[in-house]
Amino acid sequence: MKNIRESCFALLVVGVIATAVPASAHHGTGVSYDASHPITMKGVVTEFHYANPHPQLYFDVTDEKGNVVHWGGEFYPNPAQLIQGGWGKRRSEAALPVGMHITITVSPSRAGTPVGAILKLLNDQGEVVMGVAGGVPGQAPPPGPPAGEQKQPEQK
């Protein structure tokens, strides 16, 4: 009987650990990125991936010495939230072609690497791209028509 109790207890402990680790591993945004020191840069899109759990944007920034720094940015919100805001995969990919000039604000990596959580993203006309217009990582795009689009008047 003692072996069965010990086995059940061990199984319970393993089950609790197995469920707790994935829950704590996801969304370490505050741990990974420093939202208290956002950085705004001008760059050029080099690559874009619309994928779960968060779309990724890669872009080049020329520093004050003329050196090109390759950056990576992680979008918050996730694709499901972006779709709710009108930014499906096709529209998002069309809005971020390779070579496009952008102004981007990120919460930089706490490790000092050239990566960050994207807080604000504007195209070269100053229009919001992918519903990311500021706020904090994890904030969903506002409801209503996607940025740059006018709401159509109702037909009577």
Secondary structure by P-SEA (a helix, b strand, c coil): caaaaaaaaaaaaaaaaaaaaaaaacccccccccccbbbbbbbbbccccccccbbbbbbcccccccbbbbbbbbbcccaaaaaaacccaaaaaaaccccbbbbbbccccccccccccccbbbcccccccccccccccccccccccccccccccccc
